[in-house]
Amino acid sequence: MKAKRQIIKIDQDKCIGCGLCVNACQEGAIGMVDGKAKLLRDDYCDGLGNCLPVCPVNAISFEEREALPFDKDEVIKKKIADVASKHGSGGCPGMNAKKIERPQTSQDNLPCGCPGSQSRTLERHDYSYQDENYKMPTSRLQQWPVQIQLVPVNAPYFNNAKLLIAADCAAYAYASFHEKFIKNHITIIGCPKLDDVDYSEKLTEIISNNSIKSVTIVRMEVPCCSGLERAAKKALQQSGKFIPWGVVTISTDGRILEQ
């Protein structure tokens, strides 16, 4: 249903057909028609105006008018369809599910979070990458993709998995995130603040359709992360399964607050 909102307007007389705005529009709302840029669909335009600063002739402006609301779900579907069309029926290679095999290293027997499993370079900046004493940390990620919205519900790596459901900020805040949390887990991440979706539906499918051994939820202390925790708990409840689970809260300065 249409409602009055802010949306872009393209002056056809000023437009020189350079196409820069088409590339700048992440939602695919703008296209080239008869050599001129044109707003193809109102519901693809989020009204944020990423296209405005790239126009060399100032042919794009904002206007407030009756328009369909921005439909994020349709934009995502279009992006997936476009990628699949470009790369063939297999879709985007970056979205293909795969198991990542990690060779055993001398650090594997160290306790999780042990200071010896992490170079001090990352935390105290005592070494440079060129220093002979620097040891590159080992990635513990065991599968791809990791974003909740992209992982296939029935991916084989979910069977008999220890599932880690994490806020995407957590890995940046907690220095030893790979060793402490990702190691020996199948990892999926999300941000309820930015994704604006109900994760509980997808998580319920994953937990219900696979033999999940345990669920660990790692969230940040900020209020918006409560949405991730609620979705995971709701999914566990809706699955009807009795699975060991726990919540870990990370502070914005990288400390474990609750475990």
Secondary structure, DSSP 8 states (H G I E B T S, - for coil): --EEEEEEEE-TTT-----HHHHH-TT--EEEETTEEEE--GGG--SS-TTGGG-TT--EEEEEEEE----HHHHHHHHHHHHHHHH-TT--GGG--EE------TTTTS-TT-GGGS-THHHH--S-TT-TT---------EE--BTTTS-TT-GGGTT-EEEEEETTHHHHSTTHIIIIITTSEEEEE-HHHH-S-HHHHHHHHHHHS---EEEEEEESSGGGHHHHHHHHHHHHHHT----EEEEEE-TTS-EEE-
